Amino acid sequence: MEASLAELKEVDGALHTSLRWMLANPIDGILFESFAVDSGGGGEDGAGNTVVEEVELVPGGREVDVTDGNKLEYAELVLRWKLGKSGGASAAVEAIRGGLHELIPPGLLRDFTAADLVLALNGRNTINIEEIRPAAKYTGGFDEGSPTVRSVQRRRRRRRRCRRFYARMNHRSGTTRGRSLP
């Protein structure tokens, strides 16, 4: 269930926080939930009022109160519903999941967080120049000693020195760049 809770945090942070609190604390006489959830997909009625569609997590769920004794079952059902494991996700999400599982078996993805998967699919969002320099090939009459290439390298070094300077100043003063001291 921890893996599903971590997955839920990426999808719905507020629901994640609520379920974790519910599981960690006594709820009898404090929370008044039933085994039904609002789907949020009801649309509008003829008068323009928002209609909330309620989904029962178990047969007769509207009539079953969540208690300290059954809150774990409730949390598991909400997770399954919200994460699309029993009809909560759209057909598009299921199609994407199915396509991904054709390429990568679900068991291999079990230990990945959403952030890990984004990194694996998209790579890093920063470029380490020193890492790619040995593989760089200059074209168009440029080489590592060309004035244009050297100018770009100087600007990059200057920017790096400025970032280090501002980081030291921010650390010492407790402020961020562009803000004055109180």
Secondary structure as UniProt FT lines:
FT   HELIX           2..11
FT   HELIX           13..24
FT   TURN            28..30
FT   STRAND          36..38
FT   TURN            46..47
FT   STRAND          54..56
FT   TURN            59..60
FT   HELIX           61..63
FT   TURN            68..70
FT   HELIX           71..82
FT   TURN            83..86
FT   HELIX           91..103
FT   HELIX           106..109
FT   TURN            110..111
FT   HELIX           114..122
FT   HELIX           129..132
FT   HELIX           133..135
FT   TURN            140..141
FT   TURN            144..145
FT   HELIX           147..173
FT   TURN            177..178
//
